[in-house]
Amino acid sequence: MARPLLEVADIVRSHGCAFLKAHGDTTSSAKRRVLRDIALCRTAALGGHVDRCTECGHEEVSYNSCRNRHCTKCLGTASARWFAARESDLLPVQYFHVVFTVPAQIAEISLQNKRVMYDILMRASAQTLTKVAADPKHLGARIGFLSVLHTWGQTLMHHPHVHSIVPGGGLSQDREQWIKSRPNFFLPVKVLGLVFRGKFLEMTKRAFAQGKLSFQGTLQPLNDPDVFAKRLRCCYENSWVVYTKKPFGGPAQVLKYLARYTHRVAISNHRLVSSKDGRVSFRWKDYAHNNRKRVMSLDACEFLRRFLLHVLPRGFKRIRHYGIFANACRRKSLDRCRDLLCDSKDSENRPDPQDAPEIEKVPSCPRCKSEKLIRLKLAPDATKIFFMSRSPPGFEAA
């Protein structure tokens, strides 16, 4: 894919100062760190190296990445390494994609209590899949799956939801049989929605009773137990959306999907259209109108505000494995699944390694193609820390 002409880093460098001037009092140190890292990523401020060809003398300068998980430029290598480790976990069966989302009343609470509420979202969705799949009326199997938390919609507004990638079947309770789901149907979404709603709200009640939730601003009245209980009662009255996307054709399609979906931020550089006159334009899909492609234009400060809505709490794990894919028993459980599937006519072809994203190879000289390169280290250039024309105040305090 061609290098984008505009990057989020360009917008941070150009408008970070104005953003912090307008929102600095409410911008946490974690968000300041994200802005700073993105602005300095792959610049002289972070150091780097020079690859010098001993044959023709050509030099290539490469600056270090910031390695911040919210940086749009640092996800490719991380995705490839994670992907290489996950390739051996795929089973030769059909896979399903299940999405759990929460109503607006809950999303509003989650924005002020990210660590607690995002964890509840992931645990409730996982327990829902596990419980419904284990019910003999539906599948009657012990399943495994991978879940990924996303917190954004196409227009960068706050929209927390969980994507779960699930094999179409699981182990019987005695681990002696592989139980296959019906073709192109995994579990009833209405049942999933009811169970998910119950588990999520029960966990939320418990978190509130334990004093783990707090509210400020317009949500401050929710600190009152009666007001909070009334809010949850309203949530019980509404249907919660759980839906299953079209199933994958096989492990090869899952590999391609995981490679581009697990390691993502709110917006990729390739969606950016322009940044001029203090406004940022970007492409988005209008799901309400048959995925029609549109262009949205926002004030640059509003663009950065929305982008920073999706900064996760430090150390929060947004990619998790459950059931037979859980780390504690994964190797043993997967070996057992493959033993049961090896002679099954239902098994799909093994994924093609060519479908995996390639991890960066040893570089060669772009001029003479020689691989006789020597690498010289470049120390971080302290004079370039604030290389931006208008250095956003507060970066140094991040």
SULTA-V568789 format. One line per field, one symbol per residue. ss: DSSP state (~ for helix, > for strand, _ for the rest). Layout:
ss: ???
This chain:
ss: _______~~~~~~~~~~~~~~~~~~~__~~~~~~~~~~~~___~~~_>>>>>>_____>>>>>___________~~~~~~~~~~~~~~~_____>>>>>>>__~~~~~~~~~_~~~~~~~~~~~~~~~~~~~~~_______>_>>>>>>>>>_____>>>>>>>>>>_>>>______>>>________~~~~~~~~~~~~~~~~~~~~~_______~~~~~~~_~~~~~~~~~~~~~____>>>>_____~~~~~~~~~~~_______~~~>>>>>__>>>>>>>>~~~__>>>>>>>>~~~~~~~~~__________>>>>>______~~~~~~~~~~~~___________~~~_________________>>>>>>___~~~__________~~~_
